[in-house]
Amino acid sequence: MKCPLWSDAWAEFVPFLAFDVEIRKVICSTNAIESVNARIRRAVRARGHFPNPQAALKCVYMALMSLDLTGNGRKRWTIRWKAPLNAFAIAFEGRMPTDIK
C-alpha cells in the first residue's frame, strides 16, 4: 500500500536530499528557533507596552540573555554551528560571508 503523503510530496522532498547532511540538520532544527521566539514573545507580552523602541530592544535583549545563564552559550554555539556553516559555505560559494569565526 502506497502512502499518498510521500508520493504527493516526493518532488519537493528529493531536492532536500541533495543537501549535505549538516545542512539538512539545520533545516530540520526549527524547534530550537521556535523556542527562542516563544521566550521573546513571552517577555514582550508580560511587559505589555514600551515607551520607546530602545525599551523594546532592551526587553528582547534581556530575554535572550536569560537563555544562557552560564555564559557558555557562545562557545557551544560556535562548536555546534562550525560544520553547518562550512557546509553552507561550500554549497553556496560566494553567497556566504567569509569572515564568520
N, C-alpha and C positions, 0 to 999 in steps of 0.2 A: 504494500500500500504506500503510495507516494504522499509526501507531506506537501500540501499546496503552498504553505508558507515559504518553504525553501525553494520550490520551483518557481513561484511568483517573484521572489526577490533574488534569484540567482544572478541575474545580470548586474545588480547593484553590489552583490557580495563578492564576486570574483575579483574586481579591481582592488578590493580591500586586502585580499590575499597576496597581491603583488608587492605590498609594502613590507619593509623589513619588520622582523618580529618586535623590535624595540618601538617602532612607530605604532604598530598595532596595539601594544600595551598602553601607550599614551591615549590612543583613540578610545580604548575601552575603559579608561580610568576616570570617567565622568563623576563617579561617586565622591571622590575627593574634592573636585571642583564644586559640586553641589553642596557639600558640607560647608565649605568656606563661605559660599554665597548665603547659605542659611544662617550662619553665625553673624554675618554682616547685616542681613535683613532683621534678625532678632534684635541686634544692638540699635539699629536705626528706629525700629518700631517702638522699642522701650523708651527711647528719648522723646519721640513724638514730633517735635519741630526743632528747627535750628535757627538762631538769629542771623547767621550769615554762612556762606559757603565754607569758610575756614573751620567753623564749628562742626559742620557735617564731615569734613575731611578728618578732623581730629577724632571724631567718633568711629569712623571706619578704621583709622589707623590703630586706635586702641583695641578695637575688636580683633584686628589681625594680629596685634602683638600678644593678645591673650591666648592665641592659638599655640604659641611657642613659649611656655613658661620657663623652660630650662635655658633657652638661648642657643640651643644646639640645632635649631631648625635649618639654618642656612647651610651648615655642614652636611646634614642629612640630605637636604635638597640637592646640593652640589653632587654628592655621591650618587643619588638616585637618578638624576637627570643627565649625567655625563654621557652615558651610552645612547639614550634617545636623541640628545642634541647632536651627537656625532652622526647618527643615522639620518637625522633631518638635513644636516649639512651636506651629506653625500647625496641623498635623494633629491634635494632641491638646491643644487650647487648654484652659487651666485645669488640666491634669494635669501640666504641666512646671513646675519651679521657674523663676522669672523672674530670679533673682539669679546665674545662671551667667554667668561672664565669658568 
